[in-house]
Amino acid sequence: MESRPTNTASVQSHTPALSPCLRHNNGFQSFPLECNLSNLSNRSPRALNNMKIKLKGAQKGHSLLKRKSDALTARFRIILQRIRDAKLLMGKTMRQAAFALAEVNFAAGDISFAVREKVGSAAVKVRARMENVSGVQLPVFECVGTGGEAQWLGRGGQQVQKCREAFSKSLQALVDLAALQTAFFLLDEVIQATNRRVNALEYVVLPKVDNTVAYITSELDEQDREDFFRLKKVQSNKKKENEQIEDGSKLSQCVDTTALEESSRSMLLDEEDAEVFV
């Protein structure tokens, strides 16, 4: 029996091209357009703290999604190997069942009409349950016997019983293969979605938030330098004013002393002139 080809292409991660930060032009740093422009107007320490919290959350989310993707990829490879083994087993069991049916037709003739008359209810039913794999619900199918098998009392009973067992094994292999194929396609879709999220966090969100944090940090450092320069300038101006005030006070003291000396000298001259006239 020829099996249907399985999509075995592994999920490839596509890395979008992003422009890095440029450090040139006399040491000045220019940030790319990936920065979060909504936070550039608010360059306060509180905004920097919020962006650091967002960066930490994005890094943690990226780590969790990366581990989930790795776990799903490992399970994906295991299921792929089990699908290969199940297809080989199904081909073998279907071949044995076909030979057993040929033996029944040779020994007892065409028994299809008699079998349809004897069947009242399904002898085998399929029960489905869900299995949790890293937050993904994968279906698992199981064959459950109902005890409704009819006994063949006609010619070729041994060959009919052997044919029934062969087709039961084929049915079990087919149900197992159906469960594996369903889990395979579900895991393929989930892995692609998870890898898209991982790539979006790694190549879009994290660089954007990181660049925003670097920009706000550089702006706060520049503000600190401006405040320090302004403080030094104010202190220098105050020092100059104090020096000018001290120079003015010294000059006024010198002027007062000179005026006092001149007044005392003029008074002495007046007294000497008065004595001469007397």
C-alpha positions in Angstrom: 0.0 0.0 0.0 1.4 3.3 -1.0 1.4 5.8 1.8 0.7 9.5 1.4 3.8 11.7 1.6 4.3 13.6 4.9 5.2 17.2 5.1 8.6 16.9 6.8 9.8 20.4 6.2 11.2 21.8 9.4 10.1 25.2 10.5 12.6 27.9 9.4 13.0 31.1 11.4 13.1 34.2 9.2 15.2 37.0 10.5 14.1 40.4 9.4 16.8 42.9 8.5 17.2 45.6 11.1 19.5 48.6 11.0 21.9 48.8 13.9 22.9 51.8 16.0 25.5 54.0 14.4 28.4 55.3 16.4 30.4 57.8 14.4 30.4 61.5 13.5 32.8 62.7 16.2 31.6 60.3 18.8 27.9 61.2 18.6 25.4 58.3 18.7 22.4 58.2 16.4 19.6 55.8 17.1 17.6 54.0 14.4 14.0 54.4 13.7 13.2 51.2 15.7 13.2 53.1 18.9 9.8 53.5 20.6 9.0 57.0 19.5 6.1 57.3 21.9 8.4 57.3 24.8 11.1 59.7 23.5 9.2 62.8 24.6 9.2 61.6 28.2 12.8 61.3 29.2 12.3 61.1 33.0 13.8 58.5 35.3 10.3 57.1 35.8 10.0 56.5 32.0 13.4 54.8 32.1 12.3 52.5 34.9 9.1 51.6 33.0 11.1 50.8 29.9 13.5 48.6 31.9 10.6 46.7 33.4 9.1 46.3 29.9 12.5 45.1 28.6 12.8 42.6 31.4 9.3 41.3 30.7 10.1 40.9 27.0 13.3 39.0 27.8 11.4 36.7 30.1 8.6 36.1 27.5 11.2 35.4 24.8 13.0 32.9 27.1 9.7 31.1 27.8 8.6 31.0 24.2 12.0 29.8 23.1 11.9 26.9 25.6 8.3 26.1 24.4 9.4 26.1 20.8 12.3 23.8 21.6 10.1 21.4 23.5 7.5 21.4 20.7 10.2 20.9 18.1 11.6 17.9 20.0 8.1 16.3 20.2 7.6 17.1 16.5 10.7 15.1 15.6 9.6 12.2 17.8 6.1 12.2 16.1 7.8 12.4 12.7 9.8 9.2 13.5 6.7 7.5 14.9 4.8 8.4 11.7 7.5 6.8 9.6 7.4 3.6 11.7 3.6 3.6 11.7 3.4 3.8 7.9 5.9 1.0 7.5 3.8 -1.1 10.0 0.6 -0.2 8.3 1.9 -1.3 4.9 3.0 -4.6 6.4 -0.3 -5.3 8.2 -2.4 -4.3 5.2 -0.4 -6.6 3.0 -0.9 -9.5 5.5 -4.6 -8.6 5.7 -4.9 -8.7 1.9 -3.3 -12.1 1.7 -5.6 -13.4 4.5 -8.6 -12.1 2.6 -7.4 -13.9 -0.5 -7.1 -17.1 1.5 -10.6 -16.7 2.8 -11.9 -16.1 -0.8 -10.1 -19.3 -1.9 -11.3 -21.4 1.0 -14.9 -20.2 1.5 -15.6 -18.1 -1.5 -17.1 -14.6 -1.4 -18.3 -14.1 2.1 -18.9 -10.3 2.0 -22.7 -10.7 1.8 -22.8 -13.1 4.7 -20.6 -10.9 6.8 -22.8 -7.9 6.2 -25.8 -9.9 7.3 -24.2 -11.0 10.5 -23.0 -7.6 11.6 -25.4 -5.8 13.9 -23.2 -3.2 15.6 -19.6 -2.0 15.4 -17.1 -4.5 16.9 -14.5 -1.7 17.4 -15.0 1.9 18.3 -12.5 4.8 18.4 -12.2 6.8 21.6 -10.5 10.2 21.5 -8.7 11.9 24.4 -6.5 15.0 24.6 -2.8 15.1 25.7 -1.2 18.3 26.9 2.3 19.0 25.5 3.7 22.4 26.5 0.2 24.0 26.6 -0.8 22.4 23.2 -3.7 19.9 23.3 -2.9 17.0 21.0 -5.5 14.3 20.2 -4.9 10.7 20.9 -7.1 8.0 19.3 -7.6 4.6 20.9 -9.5 1.5 19.6 -12.0 0.0 22.0 -13.6 -3.4 21.5 -17.4 -3.6 22.1 -17.6 -7.4 22.1 -19.9 -7.5 19.1 -17.9 -9.9 17.0 -19.9 -12.6 15.3 -18.6 -16.2 15.2 -18.2 -17.7 11.7 -19.7 -21.2 11.6 -19.5 -21.8 7.9 -16.7 -23.2 5.7 -13.2 -21.8 6.2 -13.7 -20.7 9.7 -10.0 -20.7 10.6 -9.1 -18.6 7.6 -11.9 -16.1 8.4 -10.7 -15.8 12.0 -7.1 -15.2 10.8 -8.4 -12.6 8.3 -10.3 -10.9 11.1 -7.2 -10.6 13.3 -5.2 -9.3 10.4 -7.7 -6.6 9.7 -8.0 -5.7 13.4 -4.2 -5.1 13.5 -4.5 -3.0 10.3 -7.3 -1.0 11.9 -5.2 -0.4 15.0 -2.3 0.8 12.9 -4.5 3.0 10.9 -6.0 4.7 14.0 -2.5 5.2 15.5 -1.4 6.7 12.2 -4.4 9.0 12.1 -3.6 10.3 15.6 0.0 10.9 14.7 -0.9 12.7 11.5 -3.4 14.9 13.3 -0.8 15.7 16.1 1.8 16.3 13.4 -0.2 19.0 11.6 -1.3 20.7 14.8 2.3 20.8 16.1 3.4 22.2 12.7 1.0 25.1 13.0 1.7 25.8 16.7 5.5 25.7 16.1 5.2 28.2 13.2 3.1 30.5 15.3 5.5 30.2 18.3 8.6 30.8 16.1 6.9 33.9 14.7 6.4 35.2 18.2 10.0 34.4 19.2 11.3 36.1 16.1 9.1 39.2 16.7 10.4 39.5 20.3 14.0 38.8 19.4 14.3 41.0 16.3 11.7 43.7 16.7 10.5 44.2 20.3 13.7 43.6 22.2 15.9 45.8 19.9 13.2 48.5 20.0 12.9 48.6 23.8 16.7 48.3 24.2 17.3 51.2 21.9 14.7 53.3 23.7 16.3 52.5 27.1 19.7 53.5 25.6 18.3 56.7 24.2 16.6 57.7 27.5 19.8 56.9 29.4 21.9 59.0 27.1 19.4 61.9 27.4 19.3 61.7 31.2 23.2 61.6 31.3 23.2 64.7 29.0 20.7 66.4 31.4 23.0 65.6 34.3 26.0 67.1 32.5 24.0 70.2 31.7 22.8 70.6 35.3 26.4 70.1 36.5 27.7 72.7 34.0 24.9 75.1 34.9 25.7 74.7 38.7 29.4 75.3 38.1 28.5 78.4 36.0 26.2 79.7 38.7 28.9 79.2 41.3 31.4 80.9 39.1 29.1 83.9 38.6 28.4 84.1 42.4 32.1 84.0 43.1 32.8 86.8 40.6 30.0 88.8 42.2 31.4 88.3 45.6 34.9 89.3 44.4 33.4 92.4 42.8 31.6 93.2 46.1 34.7 92.7 48.1 36.8 94.9 45.7 34.1 97.6 45.9 34.1 97.5 49.7 37.9 97.6 49.8 37.8 100.6 47.3 35.2 102.4 49.4 37.3 101.8 52.6 40.3 103.2 50.8 38.3 106.2 49.7 37.0 106.8 53.2 40.5 106.5 54.6 41.9 109.0 52.1 39.1 111.4 52.7 39.6 111.1 56.5 43.3 111.8 56.1 42.8 114.8 53.9 40.2 116.2 56.3 42.6 115.7 59.2 45.4 117.3 57.3 43.3 120.3 56.3 42.2 120.7 59.9 45.9 120.7 61.1 46.7 123.3 58.5 43.8 125.5 59.6 45.0 125.3 63.2 48.6 126.2 62.2 47.3 129.2 60.2 45.2 130.3 63.2 48.2 130.2 65.5 50.3 132.2 63.1 47.8 135.0 62.9 47.5 135.1 66.7 
